[in-house]
Amino acid sequence: MEKKITLGVLLLVILIIGNIGIGSALVFFIQDIREPQIDVELNLLQVTTDEMKFTAQITMKNDNRFDFLMKDVRIIGKTPQGETILEVQFTGGKIAAHQQRIITTNETVSFSGDLSSKIYVTLQGIFGVNLAGIFEKTIPLQMNITTSFQDLFNTISIPRLSLLAEITDVTEEGVLFQVNVQVENPNLFELSFENISIEVDTETGEPVGGFPRLQGIIIPNGTSQFPLNGSLTYDALNAKTLSLRIEGNAGVHLMGIHKSILLSATAHLPVPDIKELLFQNESLGITLSLDVKIRLRGFLTTIGLTLSNPSKLPLQANDLLCTISGLTGDQRKIIAQKIMEPVTIKPIQDYLQTQLLIPYVKILTSGTKKILPDWYVIQIEGNFSLVGVNQSIPVIIDATINPHLLRP
């Protein structure tokens, strides 16, 4: 019995000594634990009025002789008012001895109202060691970091403007005009248009129209398109070149920052041919008709013009000259001529006429070196345009008549 008691006491003493040794070793190792070197970096990608995109990166370096554990690592961001706007959680794991680990994540924070340019960031987590897979010692860690984006707005790069403009149509209200404003913003934050005006002048400086004030948001680090529609006066068609000017400001109003920069751009646009605007792929159609009656003093000739106007607008016929001549070989002799009064041609189709009295002697002497010519030629020439527009569409049309048809 005494031997059993002695053996039990001996085992107990061995266990106590073992625990003391292991405990002493743990105390030694634990006292030798060095906190990991931690670096937190927040890189702002872009800022708009309702969200912020950034990259969060944590670099942790383990200078210990044993692996380091990390659990429940997260970054919490708060405004100076204490409102939590950011909470990012990272996957835990282990950092090998004398190694470093880098954790990166891309995040988007949505917010409403004006966000402060200063954010208080807290790094929280549980770090520790595990010895032989049996003993584990962890300690909570918290780091407070203050980050400011104030420097981001110290230098604002000027956005690049480009203009694409064209005259698209002509209506009774004026000349329809389209402009596409392209803005390339190299900044990481959005900008907004402020007091942007667009005006159109001729090469002589005469204003012929403009557009409503341009409004909109210019996206950060990208290109924004702003299509506009406007109307110009008919005077724009009298110019050779139109100058399009855009002037105003681009402002940033984010995170308590309020700044603006000047914007300006100019584009020059050649004025298109009025024929292309009015008729596009169609053409003005003219059909001649002839009615001849015998009168005491000669032939009363009525020439009719049936005009097909493919445009949607009434046209003004100016300087219409009606000529009847005799053609012998390549020799032409004028028999009668008359300038017609200016007249308005309605859209779709219209009709007008003029009368010429041709004395009989003119008929009998209309040939060259002979009584009758080879052909009688009826010619209509003139210009068609819009009222108040100097540009015109020249028109000339010929019709020939065999003089032998006039013989009894």
PEPE-V345341 format. One record per helix or strand of 3 or more residues. SS is the DSSP state (A for helix, B for strand). FROM is the first residue (numbers start at 1). TO is the last residue. Records with the same first field share a line. If there is no record, write none. Layout:
SS=FROM-TO  FROM-TO
This chain:
A=2-31  150-153  234-238  274-279  360-364  403-406
B=37-47  51-61  68-78  84-90  93-95  100-110  118-131  135-148  160-171  174-185  191-202  207-210  222-232  241-254  257-270  285-295  298-309  315-328  331-339  343-345  348-359  375-385  393-401
